[in-house]
Amino acid sequence: MTKLANINYRGIGLNNAEAKKYSFCRAILAQIEPLKYRDAAGFELECSAAAAKQAGISPRGLMVPNDVLFARDLSVGVTTAGGHLVANNLLSGSFIDVLRNQSVVMGMGATILSDLTGNVAIPRKTSGSAATWIVSEGGDAAQSEPAFDQVTLTPKSLGAYSIATRQLLIQASFDVENMIRNDLAEGIAAAIDLAALYGSGTSGQPTGIANTAGINTPTFFAAAVPTWPEIVAMETAVAVDNNTLLSNSGYLVEPSMRGSLRTTEKFSGSGVMVWDEGPKNQNSLNGYKTGVTNQVSSGDVFFGNWQDLLVGLWGGLEILPNPYKHSLAGSIEILAMQSCDIALRHPESFAFNNDGV
């Protein structure tokens, strides 16, 4: 699973010890009952102020220096929703987390643009001047000018909320805030990761690679499992567009595709499989690094120069606790929102293909 640290958000400069000291529960309680908990949550409030200052915004609630997202209701009374967090002889070191799709886009080398404020427009040259041969001595050179456009990013917001009882926040017998923070980090990483691949560009979503105009789309694979020439064709399509294939270039597939490629020969009778374990048993395909995740739909394969994938982040995760909506039950609704966008420096840096099913 991809933890927040692996995503390379800049943060506010907390070291590991300070990050572990941060208490999510104290921060929430300080907003709900400031007179009682503000002093105890002094460090968390300082972190919120620093994160808001860095982002250049005035949040309505708490600005968490690490991007996290609530994914489920938490309460003491329901065992599956938090009750197991308050118990005798609780084996917190053996806490069993949920299985998630692995987030890999950031690890493939995407470029992170953090602490954004306004809309972003990056100038891009789409064509250059052309030199021509002069026919005769004293002749004129032909006129030509470069052409430009812009790569734009505008914030799209991810939002979710959880419900936690006040009793859980106060009484949890291990660092429940760390569990929540990790859960949120993995949840938001998975959401951004999926949007980078398949975001529709509508209904508030960013536009992902598969739906970006101008990417390379070689002919559909002839069968469910691509052949060696079909795999190589994806790299070739990117290279033909004058893209320099750097260390951040690689393939992204789903687990069943990897299994199939491990048992498919490059050429009949060769005994050499399409999927190469590479040095030190690292994932390797066609000599390039490879990511494997269930975020990729069955039959799909991505190839690209991943540093040309831009992930823009506006501010940090904003936390807005609401102790009133469920006040009769003593529960606290916690809203979390994060703004981000996805763009490609050059659509030609990527190739996308599938089996046409």
Disulfide bonds with the S-S distance in Angstrom:
none
